[in-house]
Amino acid sequence: MGNTRKPGGGRKPSKPEYIAAKNLTQQMKAAADLYTDKMSLQAIADALSLNPIKVRKLLITAGVYESDTAKLVQQTFGSFRSTQSYSAAVTSTMAALQLSRPSVTSYLPYEKGVYFPEEAEAANISAGAERQRHYRAVVALKKNPCEENLWKCVVAFREYKFKTMSSLPFTYTLKKGRGDEFTKELWIDRREKSKSLAWSSVLLALNNIKKVGEVVNRPKALGDIRGVTYIYGMFYRFGLIDVPDEVKEKMGHPKDRKK
């Protein structure tokens, strides 16, 4: 006599954690696509039939949500996590910041699932996550146009389609060296063979900007620098400079630049 199958006793997924991670990834991408400065967490939650706290946690995991509280919680947790277990680090963070456990964990990314770090390639993240990555990088750079923020902007915009002053399209890529970190050399691709652009040249152009956001009439105004034609297009998109009105149409006015 054969065994009688119990109700609901169908074959279990061989990798339930994979399915959970896949569902989490789908939710993160959906939330990130809806996340703009005009759409509240509650609005996103309503659209996705989730609660706002979960939406915030999804956006934090996706790397597109920032707030002073989230930054403080994550930094405090990180300092404890280096020497403690996850649970113990949460407890220590609770004590340090006088917050409840649910409050602390709500500002931390999911432990398991897919993350969208700054190094993630554009093809591997949602369009919404990519827009937010660009936006955050540009805001930080315009607020403090230092070498560190410029490099973060360069990393965020790799493979982005720029245009030169004469409307020639180009992109750039970065290569990784030791420690799986990007080397500070940009490889310009203008539908020809790639040519390198030294980081020192980019910094030299940055130092020649008199005031962030002012009109720079032509590339050479940034200096007699190798590759300045490309730097001019990048700096315009990064919000470091403005260009003459008659040139904006050729270069493509940044549609997602926030005022």
C-alpha positions in Angstrom: 0.0 0.0 0.0 1.5 3.3 -1.0 2.1 6.2 1.3 -0.6 8.8 1.5 0.7 12.3 0.8 -0.2 14.7 3.6 -2.1 17.9 2.6 0.4 20.5 1.7 3.2 18.0 1.7 4.4 18.7 -1.8 8.1 18.8 -2.7 9.9 21.5 -0.9 12.1 23.9 -2.9 15.7 22.6 -3.0 17.0 26.2 -2.3 14.3 28.1 -0.4 17.0 30.7 0.5 17.5 31.4 -3.2 13.8 32.0 -3.7 13.7 34.3 -0.7 16.7 36.2 -2.0 15.2 36.4 -5.5 11.9 37.8 -4.1 13.9 40.3 -2.0 15.8 41.4 -5.1 12.6 41.9 -7.0 11.1 44.0 -4.1 14.3 46.1 -3.9 14.3 46.9 -7.6 10.6 47.8 -7.5 11.1 50.1 -4.5 14.2 51.7 -6.0 12.4 52.4 -9.3 9.7 54.2 -7.4 12.0 56.1 -5.0 12.3 59.7 -5.9 12.4 62.9 -3.9 8.7 63.4 -4.8 7.4 59.9 -3.7 7.2 59.2 0.0 7.9 55.9 1.7 4.2 55.6 2.4 3.3 56.1 -1.2 5.8 53.4 -2.3 4.5 51.1 0.4 0.9 51.6 -0.8 2.0 50.9 -4.4 3.8 47.7 -3.4 1.4 46.6 -0.7 4.2 46.7 1.9 4.6 48.7 5.1 6.8 51.9 5.1 9.4 50.4 7.4 10.0 47.5 5.1 10.2 49.8 2.2 12.9 51.9 4.0 14.9 48.7 4.8 14.6 47.6 1.1 15.9 50.9 0.0 18.8 50.8 2.5 19.7 47.4 1.3 19.6 48.6 -2.3 21.9 51.5 -1.3 19.7 54.3 -2.4 18.2 55.6 0.9 20.1 58.0 3.1 19.3 59.9 6.3 21.2 61.2 9.3 19.6 58.5 11.5 20.3 55.7 9.1 23.9 56.8 8.8 24.4 57.0 12.6 22.8 53.6 13.2 24.8 51.9 10.5 28.1 53.5 11.6 27.5 52.6 15.2 26.5 49.1 14.3 29.5 48.7 12.1 31.9 49.7 14.8 30.5 47.0 17.1 30.0 44.4 14.4 33.8 44.2 13.7 34.2 42.4 17.1 30.8 41.1 17.9 28.1 38.8 16.5 25.2 40.4 14.6 22.8 40.0 17.5 25.3 41.3 20.0 26.2 44.3 17.8 22.5 45.2 17.5 22.2 45.0 21.3 25.2 47.3 21.7 23.9 49.7 19.2 20.6 49.8 21.1 22.4 50.7 24.3 24.6 53.3 22.6 21.8 55.1 20.8 19.0 54.4 23.3 16.9 52.8 20.5 14.7 49.7 20.5 15.7 46.6 18.7 13.1 47.0 15.9 14.3 50.6 15.4 17.9 49.6 15.1 17.2 46.7 12.7 14.9 48.9 10.6 17.9 51.1 9.7 20.2 48.1 8.8 20.2 46.4 5.4 19.0 42.8 5.1 21.7 40.3 6.0 20.9 38.1 3.0 19.9 39.1 -0.4 21.4 41.2 -3.2 23.1 44.4 -2.5 23.7 47.3 -4.9 27.0 48.7 -3.8 28.7 51.7 -5.6 30.9 49.2 -7.4 27.9 47.3 -8.9 27.8 47.6 -12.7 24.9 49.6 -14.1 23.6 46.5 -16.0 23.2 44.7 -12.6 21.0 47.3 -10.9 17.6 48.9 -11.7 17.3 52.1 -13.6 15.9 53.7 -10.4 18.8 52.6 -8.3 21.2 53.9 -11.0 19.5 57.3 -11.1 19.6 57.6 -7.3 23.3 56.6 -7.4 24.0 59.4 -9.9 21.9 61.9 -7.9 23.6 61.2 -4.6 27.1 61.4 -6.1 26.4 64.7 -7.8 24.8 66.3 -4.7 27.8 65.3 -2.6 30.3 66.6 -5.2 28.6 70.0 -5.6 28.4 70.4 -1.8 32.1 69.6 -1.4 34.0 69.4 -4.6 37.0 67.5 -3.2 39.1 64.7 -4.8 37.3 62.0 -2.8 33.8 63.1 -3.9 34.9 63.6 -7.5 36.2 60.0 -7.6 32.9 58.7 -6.1 31.2 60.5 -8.9 33.5 59.0 -11.5 32.8 55.6 -10.2 29.1 56.1 -10.1 29.0 57.4 -13.8 31.1 54.7 -15.4 29.5 53.5 -18.7 27.2 56.6 -18.7 26.7 58.1 -22.1 28.3 61.6 -22.1 28.7 64.0 -25.0 31.5 66.3 -25.9 31.0 70.0 -26.8 30.7 69.0 -30.5 28.1 66.4 -29.6 30.3 63.3 -30.0 29.1 60.6 -27.7 31.5 58.8 -25.4 31.6 56.6 -22.3 34.4 55.5 -20.0 35.1 52.4 -18.0 37.3 51.6 -15.0 39.6 48.6 -14.5 40.2 46.8 -11.3 43.6 46.2 -9.8 44.9 44.7 -6.6 42.4 44.1 -3.9 39.6 44.2 -6.5 39.6 48.0 -6.3 39.3 50.4 -9.3 42.5 51.8 -10.6 42.5 55.6 -11.0 42.6 55.6 -14.8 39.6 56.2 -17.0 39.4 54.3 -20.3 37.5 56.5 -22.8 35.5 54.7 -25.5 34.3 56.8 -28.4 33.4 54.0 -30.8 37.1 53.8 -31.7 39.8 52.0 -29.7 39.9 53.0 -26.1 42.2 55.7 -24.9 43.3 56.3 -21.3 42.6 59.5 -19.3 44.9 60.0 -16.3 43.3 60.8 -13.0 45.9 63.5 -12.5 44.5 65.3 -15.6 41.0 65.2 -14.1 42.2 66.6 -10.8 44.1 69.4 -12.6 40.9 70.4 -14.4 39.0 70.3 -11.1 41.6 72.7 -9.5 41.1 75.1 -12.4 37.4 75.6 -11.7 37.0 79.0 -10.1 33.4 78.5 -8.9 31.2 75.5 -9.0 28.3 75.8 -11.5 29.7 78.8 -13.4 29.7 78.9 -17.2 32.9 77.6 -18.8 32.9 78.6 -22.5 35.1 75.9 -23.9 37.1 72.9 -22.8 40.5 74.6 -23.0 39.3 77.1 -20.4 39.8 74.2 -17.9 43.5 74.1 -18.9 45.7 72.8 -21.6 45.2 69.2 -20.4 45.3 66.0 -22.4 41.7 64.7 -22.7 40.1 67.9 -21.5 37.4 67.5 -24.2 36.1 64.5 -22.3 36.6 66.1 -18.9 34.5 69.1 -20.0 31.5 66.8 -20.8 31.9 64.9 -17.6 32.1 68.0 -15.4 29.0 69.4 -17.1 27.0 66.3 -16.2 28.5 66.2 -12.7 27.2 69.8 -12.1 30.7 71.2 -11.6 30.4 73.6 -14.5 27.7 75.0 -16.7 28.0 75.5 -20.5 26.8 78.2 -22.9 23.1 77.9 -23.8 23.9 77.3 -27.5 26.0 74.3 -26.4 23.5 72.7 -24.1 21.4 71.2 -26.8 24.5 69.6 -28.4 25.7 68.1 -25.1 22.2 67.0 -23.9 20.9 68.8 -20.9 21.0 66.4 -17.9 17.3 65.3 -17.6 17.7 63.8 -14.1 19.7 66.7 -12.6 17.8 67.9 -9.5 17.5 71.6 -9.1 
